[in-house]
Amino acid sequence: MRVTADLWVSALVRRVFGAGGFAAIVKRGATEAGAVFVLSRDRMGEVALYGPAPQTSYDSAKPDERFFAMLGASDDGSAFDARLEREKKFDPDIWVVEIEGGTIPVEELLSVKAD
């Protein structure tokens, strides 16, 4: 059984704060199974957007794990704001979490699948 989106996001926020970073839930989605999008900002101003990985990325041995794919990176986060608005229109139950990872790299906070 997969962990609820609410519990998973809460755990992510705690890990980020525990590493000396900052995290905020920008949009709270469906408690049980809302899709999670993560905006990651580094200390130099680079912004990266991570979203749910395609279904083909999932391993049948670990079907309950939550995987992410990098959807883009930029110095300007306004393009990501527009993308997230489109995602909200498509699926109003999404979660949006913004993080500054502190001492932990994003790849250790999220299970990121390469293209």
VEXZALUM-376248 format. One line per 5 residues: their letters; for each residue z, x, y of N, C-alpha, C, O. Coordinates in steps of 0.2 Angstrom, whole numbers, padded with zeros to 4 digits, m for minus. Each point is the difference from the previous one (the first is absolute). Layout:
<atoms>
A> Z,X,Y,Z,X,Y,Z,X,Y,Z,X,Y ~ ... $
</atoms>
This chain:
<atoms>
MRVTA> 0000,0004,m0006,0000,m0004,0006,0000,0004,0006,0004,0005,0001 ~ m0008,m0006,0004,m0001,0004,0006,0006,m0002,0005,0002,m0005,0000 ~ 0000,0010,0003,0005,0000,0006,m0003,m0005,0005,m0006,0001,0002 ~ 0010,m0005,0001,m0002,m0004,0006,m0002,0004,0006,0003,0006,0001 ~ m0007,m0008,0003,m0003,0003,0006,0006,0002,0004,0001,0005,0003 $
DLWVS> 0004,m0010,m0002,0006,0000,0004,0004,0006,m0002,0002,0004,0004 ~ m0001,m0004,m0010,0005,0006,m0003,m0004,0007,0001,0003,0004,0002 ~ m0009,m0004,m0004,m0004,0006,0001,0000,0003,0007,0001,0006,0001 ~ m0002,m0011,0004,0000,0002,0007,0007,0003,0002,0000,0005,0004 ~ 0005,m0009,m0006,0007,0002,0002,0001,0007,m0003,0003,0004,0004 $
ALVRR> m0005,m0003,m0010,0001,0007,m0003,m0004,0005,0004,0003,0006,0001 ~ m0009,m0007,0001,m0004,0005,0004,0004,0001,0007,0000,0006,0002 ~ 0002,m0011,0001,0003,0001,0007,0007,0004,m0001,0001,0005,0004 ~ 0002,m0006,m0010,0007,0004,m0001,m0002,0008,m0001,0003,0004,0002 ~ m0008,m0003,m0006,m0002,0007,m0002,m0003,0003,0007,0002,0006,0001 $
VFGAG> m0005,m0009,0003,m0003,0003,0006,0006,0002,0005,0001,0005,0002 ~ 0004,m0010,m0001,0006,0001,0004,0004,0006,m0003,0003,0004,0003 ~ m0002,m0004,m0010,0003,0005,m0003,m0002,0007,0001,0003,0005,m0001 ~ m0010,m0005,0002,m0003,0007,0001,0000,0002,0007,m0004,0005,0002 ~ 0007,m0009,0002,0000,0002,0007,m0006,m0003,0004,m0001,0002,0006 $
GFAAI> m0003,m0007,m0009,m0005,m0003,0004,0001,m0006,0003,0006,m0002,0000 ~ m0011,m0002,0001,0001,m0007,0003,m0005,m0004,m0003,m0005,0001,m0002 ~ 0008,m0007,0001,m0005,m0006,m0003,0002,m0006,0003,0006,m0002,0002 ~ m0011,m0002,m0001,0001,m0007,0003,m0005,m0005,m0004,m0006,0002,m0002 ~ 0009,m0008,0000,m0005,m0005,m0003,m0003,m0004,0006,0003,m0003,0004 $
VKRGA> m0009,0005,m0003,m0004,m0003,0006,m0002,m0008,m0002,0000,m0004,0005 ~ m0001,0003,m0011,m0002,m0007,m0002,0003,m0001,m0007,m0001,0004,m0005 ~ 0005,m0009,0004,0003,m0002,m0006,m0004,m0005,m0004,m0002,m0005,0003 ~ 0000,0006,m0009,m0005,m0004,m0003,0004,m0004,m0006,0006,m0001,0001 ~ m0010,m0001,m0006,0003,m0004,m0005,0005,0004,m0004,m0001,0006,m0002 $
TEAGA> 0007,m0009,0001,0006,0004,m0004,m0002,0002,m0006,0001,0006,m0002 ~ m0005,m0010,m0002,m0001,0002,m0007,m0006,0005,m0001,0001,0005,m0004 ~ m0006,m0007,0007,m0006,0004,m0002,m0005,0001,0006,m0006,0001,m0001 ~ 0008,0000,0007,m0004,0002,0005,m0003,0007,0000,0003,0004,m0002 ~ m0009,m0003,0004,m0003,0006,0000,0003,0004,0005,0002,m0002,0006 $
VFVLS> m0001,0009,m0007,0004,0004,0005,m0005,0005,0003,m0004,0004,m0004 ~ 0004,m0003,0010,m0004,0005,0004,0005,0004,0004,0005,m0002,0002 ~ m0006,0009,m0002,0004,0004,0003,m0004,0004,0005,m0005,0004,m0001 ~ 0008,m0004,0007,m0003,0005,0006,0005,0006,0000,0006,m0001,0001 ~ m0009,0006,m0002,0004,0007,0000,m0002,0004,0007,m0006,0001,0001 $
RDRMG> 0011,0000,0002,m0001,0004,0006,0004,0007,m0001,0005,0000,m0002 ~ m0009,0006,0004,0003,0006,m0001,0003,0002,0007,m0002,m0003,0005 ~ 0005,0008,m0004,0003,0003,0006,m0005,0002,0005,0002,0001,0006 ~ m0008,0000,m0008,m0006,0002,0004,m0004,m0006,0003,m0005,0001,0004 ~ 0007,m0007,m0006,m0004,m0006,0002,m0005,m0002,m0004,m0003,m0005,0001 $
EVALY> 0002,0008,m0007,m0005,m0002,m0005,0002,m0006,m0003,0006,m0001,m0002 ~ m0010,m0004,0001,0002,m0006,m0003,m0005,m0001,m0006,m0006,0001,0000 ~ 0009,m0003,m0006,m0003,m0002,m0006,0001,m0007,m0002,0006,m0002,0000 ~ m0010,m0001,m0003,0001,m0007,m0003,m0001,0000,m0007,m0005,0003,m0003 ~ 0010,m0005,m0001,0000,m0001,m0007,0000,m0007,m0002,0004,m0004,0003 $
GPAPQ> m0008,0002,m0008,0000,m0007,m0002,0000,0000,m0008,m0001,0005,m0003 ~ 0001,m0011,0000,0000,0000,m0007,m0006,0003,m0003,m0006,m0001,0002 ~ 0007,0005,m0007,m0006,0003,m0004,m0004,m0005,m0003,0003,m0005,m0002 ~ m0009,0006,0000,m0004,m0004,m0004,0003,m0001,m0007,0003,0004,m0002 ~ m0005,m0010,m0001,0003,m0001,m0006,m0002,0005,m0005,0003,0001,m0005 $
TSYDS> m0009,0002,0006,m0002,0005,m0005,0004,0006,0000,0000,0005,m0005 ~ 0005,m0004,0010,0004,0006,0000,0006,m0001,m0004,0004,0005,m0001 ~ m0003,m0011,m0002,0006,m0001,m0004,0000,0002,m0007,m0006,m0001,m0003 ~ 0011,0004,0001,0000,0003,m0007,0003,m0006,m0005,0006,m0002,0002 ~ m0009,0001,m0007,0003,m0005,m0004,0007,0001,m0003,0004,m0004,m0003 $
AKPDE> m0003,0011,0003,0007,0002,m0003,0005,m0001,0005,0006,m0001,m0001 ~ m0007,0000,0008,0004,m0001,0005,m0002,m0006,0005,m0001,0002,0006 ~ 0000,m0008,m0009,m0003,m0005,0004,0005,m0003,0006,m0003,m0003,0004 ~ 0009,0005,m0005,0005,m0003,0005,0000,0005,0006,0004,m0002,0005 ~ m0006,0008,m0005,0000,0005,0006,m0004,m0003,0005,m0005,m0002,m0001 $
RFFAM> 0007,0004,0008,m0004,m0002,0006,m0003,0006,0002,0003,0005,0002 ~ m0010,m0005,m0002,m0004,0005,0003,m0003,m0001,0006,m0002,m0006,0002 ~ 0000,0011,0002,m0003,m0001,0007,m0006,0005,0000,0000,0005,m0003 ~ m0004,m0007,0008,m0006,0004,0002,0000,0001,0007,0002,m0004,0004 ~ m0004,0010,m0002,0000,0001,0008,m0007,m0003,0002,m0005,0001,m0002 $
LGASD> 0006,m0005,0007,m0005,m0004,0003,m0003,0003,0006,m0005,m0002,0002 ~ 0008,0007,0001,m0002,0004,0005,0005,0004,0004,0006,m0002,m0001 ~ m0008,0006,0005,0005,0004,0004,m0004,0002,0007,m0006,0001,0000 ~ 0010,m0001,0005,m0002,0001,0007,0005,0001,0005,0006,0000,m0002 ~ m0008,0003,0008,0005,0001,0005,0002,m0007,0004,0005,0000,0004 $
DGSAF> m0010,m0005,m0005,0001,m0006,0003,0001,m0006,m0005,m0004,m0001,m0004 ~ 0010,m0002,0005,0002,m0005,m0005,m0003,m0007,0002,0001,m0004,m0004 ~ m0005,0003,0009,m0002,m0006,0002,m0005,m0003,m0005,m0001,m0006,m0001 ~ m0003,0010,m0002,m0005,m0002,m0005,0004,m0003,m0006,m0003,m0004,m0003 ~ 0009,0007,0001,0003,m0002,m0005,0004,m0007,0002,0000,m0004,m0005 $
DARLE> 0002,0003,0011,0002,m0006,0002,m0005,m0006,m0001,0002,m0005,m0003 ~ m0008,0007,0005,m0005,m0005,m0001,m0002,m0002,m0008,m0001,m0005,m0002 ~ 0002,0011,m0002,m0001,m0001,m0007,0005,m0005,m0003,m0001,m0004,m0004 ~ 0007,0006,0006,0006,m0004,m0002,0000,m0007,0002,0002,m0005,m0004 ~ m0005,0003,0010,m0001,m0007,0002,m0005,m0003,m0004,0001,m0006,m0002 $
REKKF> m0006,0009,0000,m0005,m0003,m0005,0003,m0001,m0007,m0001,m0005,m0003 ~ 0005,0010,0001,0004,m0001,m0006,0004,m0006,0000,0001,m0004,m0005 ~ 0003,0003,0010,0005,m0006,0001,m0004,m0007,0000,0002,m0005,m0003 ~ m0008,0005,0006,m0004,m0006,0000,m0002,m0001,m0007,m0001,m0006,m0002 ~ m0001,0011,m0002,m0002,m0001,m0007,0006,m0002,m0004,m0001,m0004,m0005 $
DPDIW> 0006,0007,0006,0006,m0001,m0005,0007,0000,0005,0002,0006,0002 ~ 0000,m0012,0000,0006,0000,0005,0006,0003,m0003,0005,0000,0003 ~ m0004,0001,m0010,0006,0002,m0003,0001,0008,m0001,0004,0002,m0003 ~ m0008,0002,0007,0000,0007,0000,0006,0003,0003,0003,m0004,0005 ~ 0000,0009,m0007,0005,0004,0003,m0003,0006,0004,m0005,0003,m0002 $
VVEIE> 0007,m0001,0008,m0002,0006,0003,0007,0004,0002,0004,m0003,0003 ~ m0004,0009,m0005,0005,0004,0001,m0002,0006,0003,m0005,0003,m0002 ~ 0008,m0001,0008,m0002,0006,0003,0006,0006,m0001,0006,m0002,0001 ~ m0008,0008,m0003,0004,0005,m0001,m0001,0007,0003,m0006,0001,0002 ~ 0011,0002,0000,m0001,0008,0001,0005,0003,m0005,0006,m0001,0000 $
GGTIP> m0010,0004,m0005,0004,0002,m0006,0005,0005,0001,0004,0001,m0005 ~ m0003,0002,0010,0006,0005,0001,m0002,0007,m0005,m0006,0002,0001 ~ 0010,m0001,m0005,m0001,0006,m0004,m0004,m0001,m0007,m0002,0005,m0003 ~ 0001,m0011,0002,m0003,m0002,m0006,m0008,m0001,0001,m0001,m0005,0004 ~ m0003,0008,m0007,m0007,m0002,0001,m0002,m0007,m0003,0003,m0002,m0004 $
VEELL> m0008,m0001,0007,m0002,m0007,m0002,m0001,0000,m0007,0001,m0005,m0003 ~ m0004,0010,0000,m0002,0000,m0007,0006,m0001,m0004,m0001,m0002,m0006 ~ 0006,0004,0008,0006,m0001,m0004,0004,m0006,0001,0004,m0002,m0004 ~ m0006,m0002,0009,0003,m0006,0001,m0004,m0006,m0003,0002,m0005,m0002 ~ m0009,0006,0002,m0005,m0005,m0003,m0003,0004,m0006,m0002,0006,0001 $
SVKAD> 0000,m0010,m0006,m0004,0002,m0005,m0008,m0001,0003,m0003,m0005,m0001 ~ 0001,0011,0004,m0007,m0001,0003,m0005,0003,m0006,0000,0005,m0003 ~ m0005,m0010,0002,m0006,0002,m0004,m0006,0003,0004,m0001,m0003,0005 ~ m0002,0008,m0007,m0006,0003,0003,m0006,m0005,m0002,0000,m0003,m0005 ~ m0005,0004,0010,m0006,m0004,m0001,m0003,0001,m0007,m0005,m0003,m0001 $
</atoms>
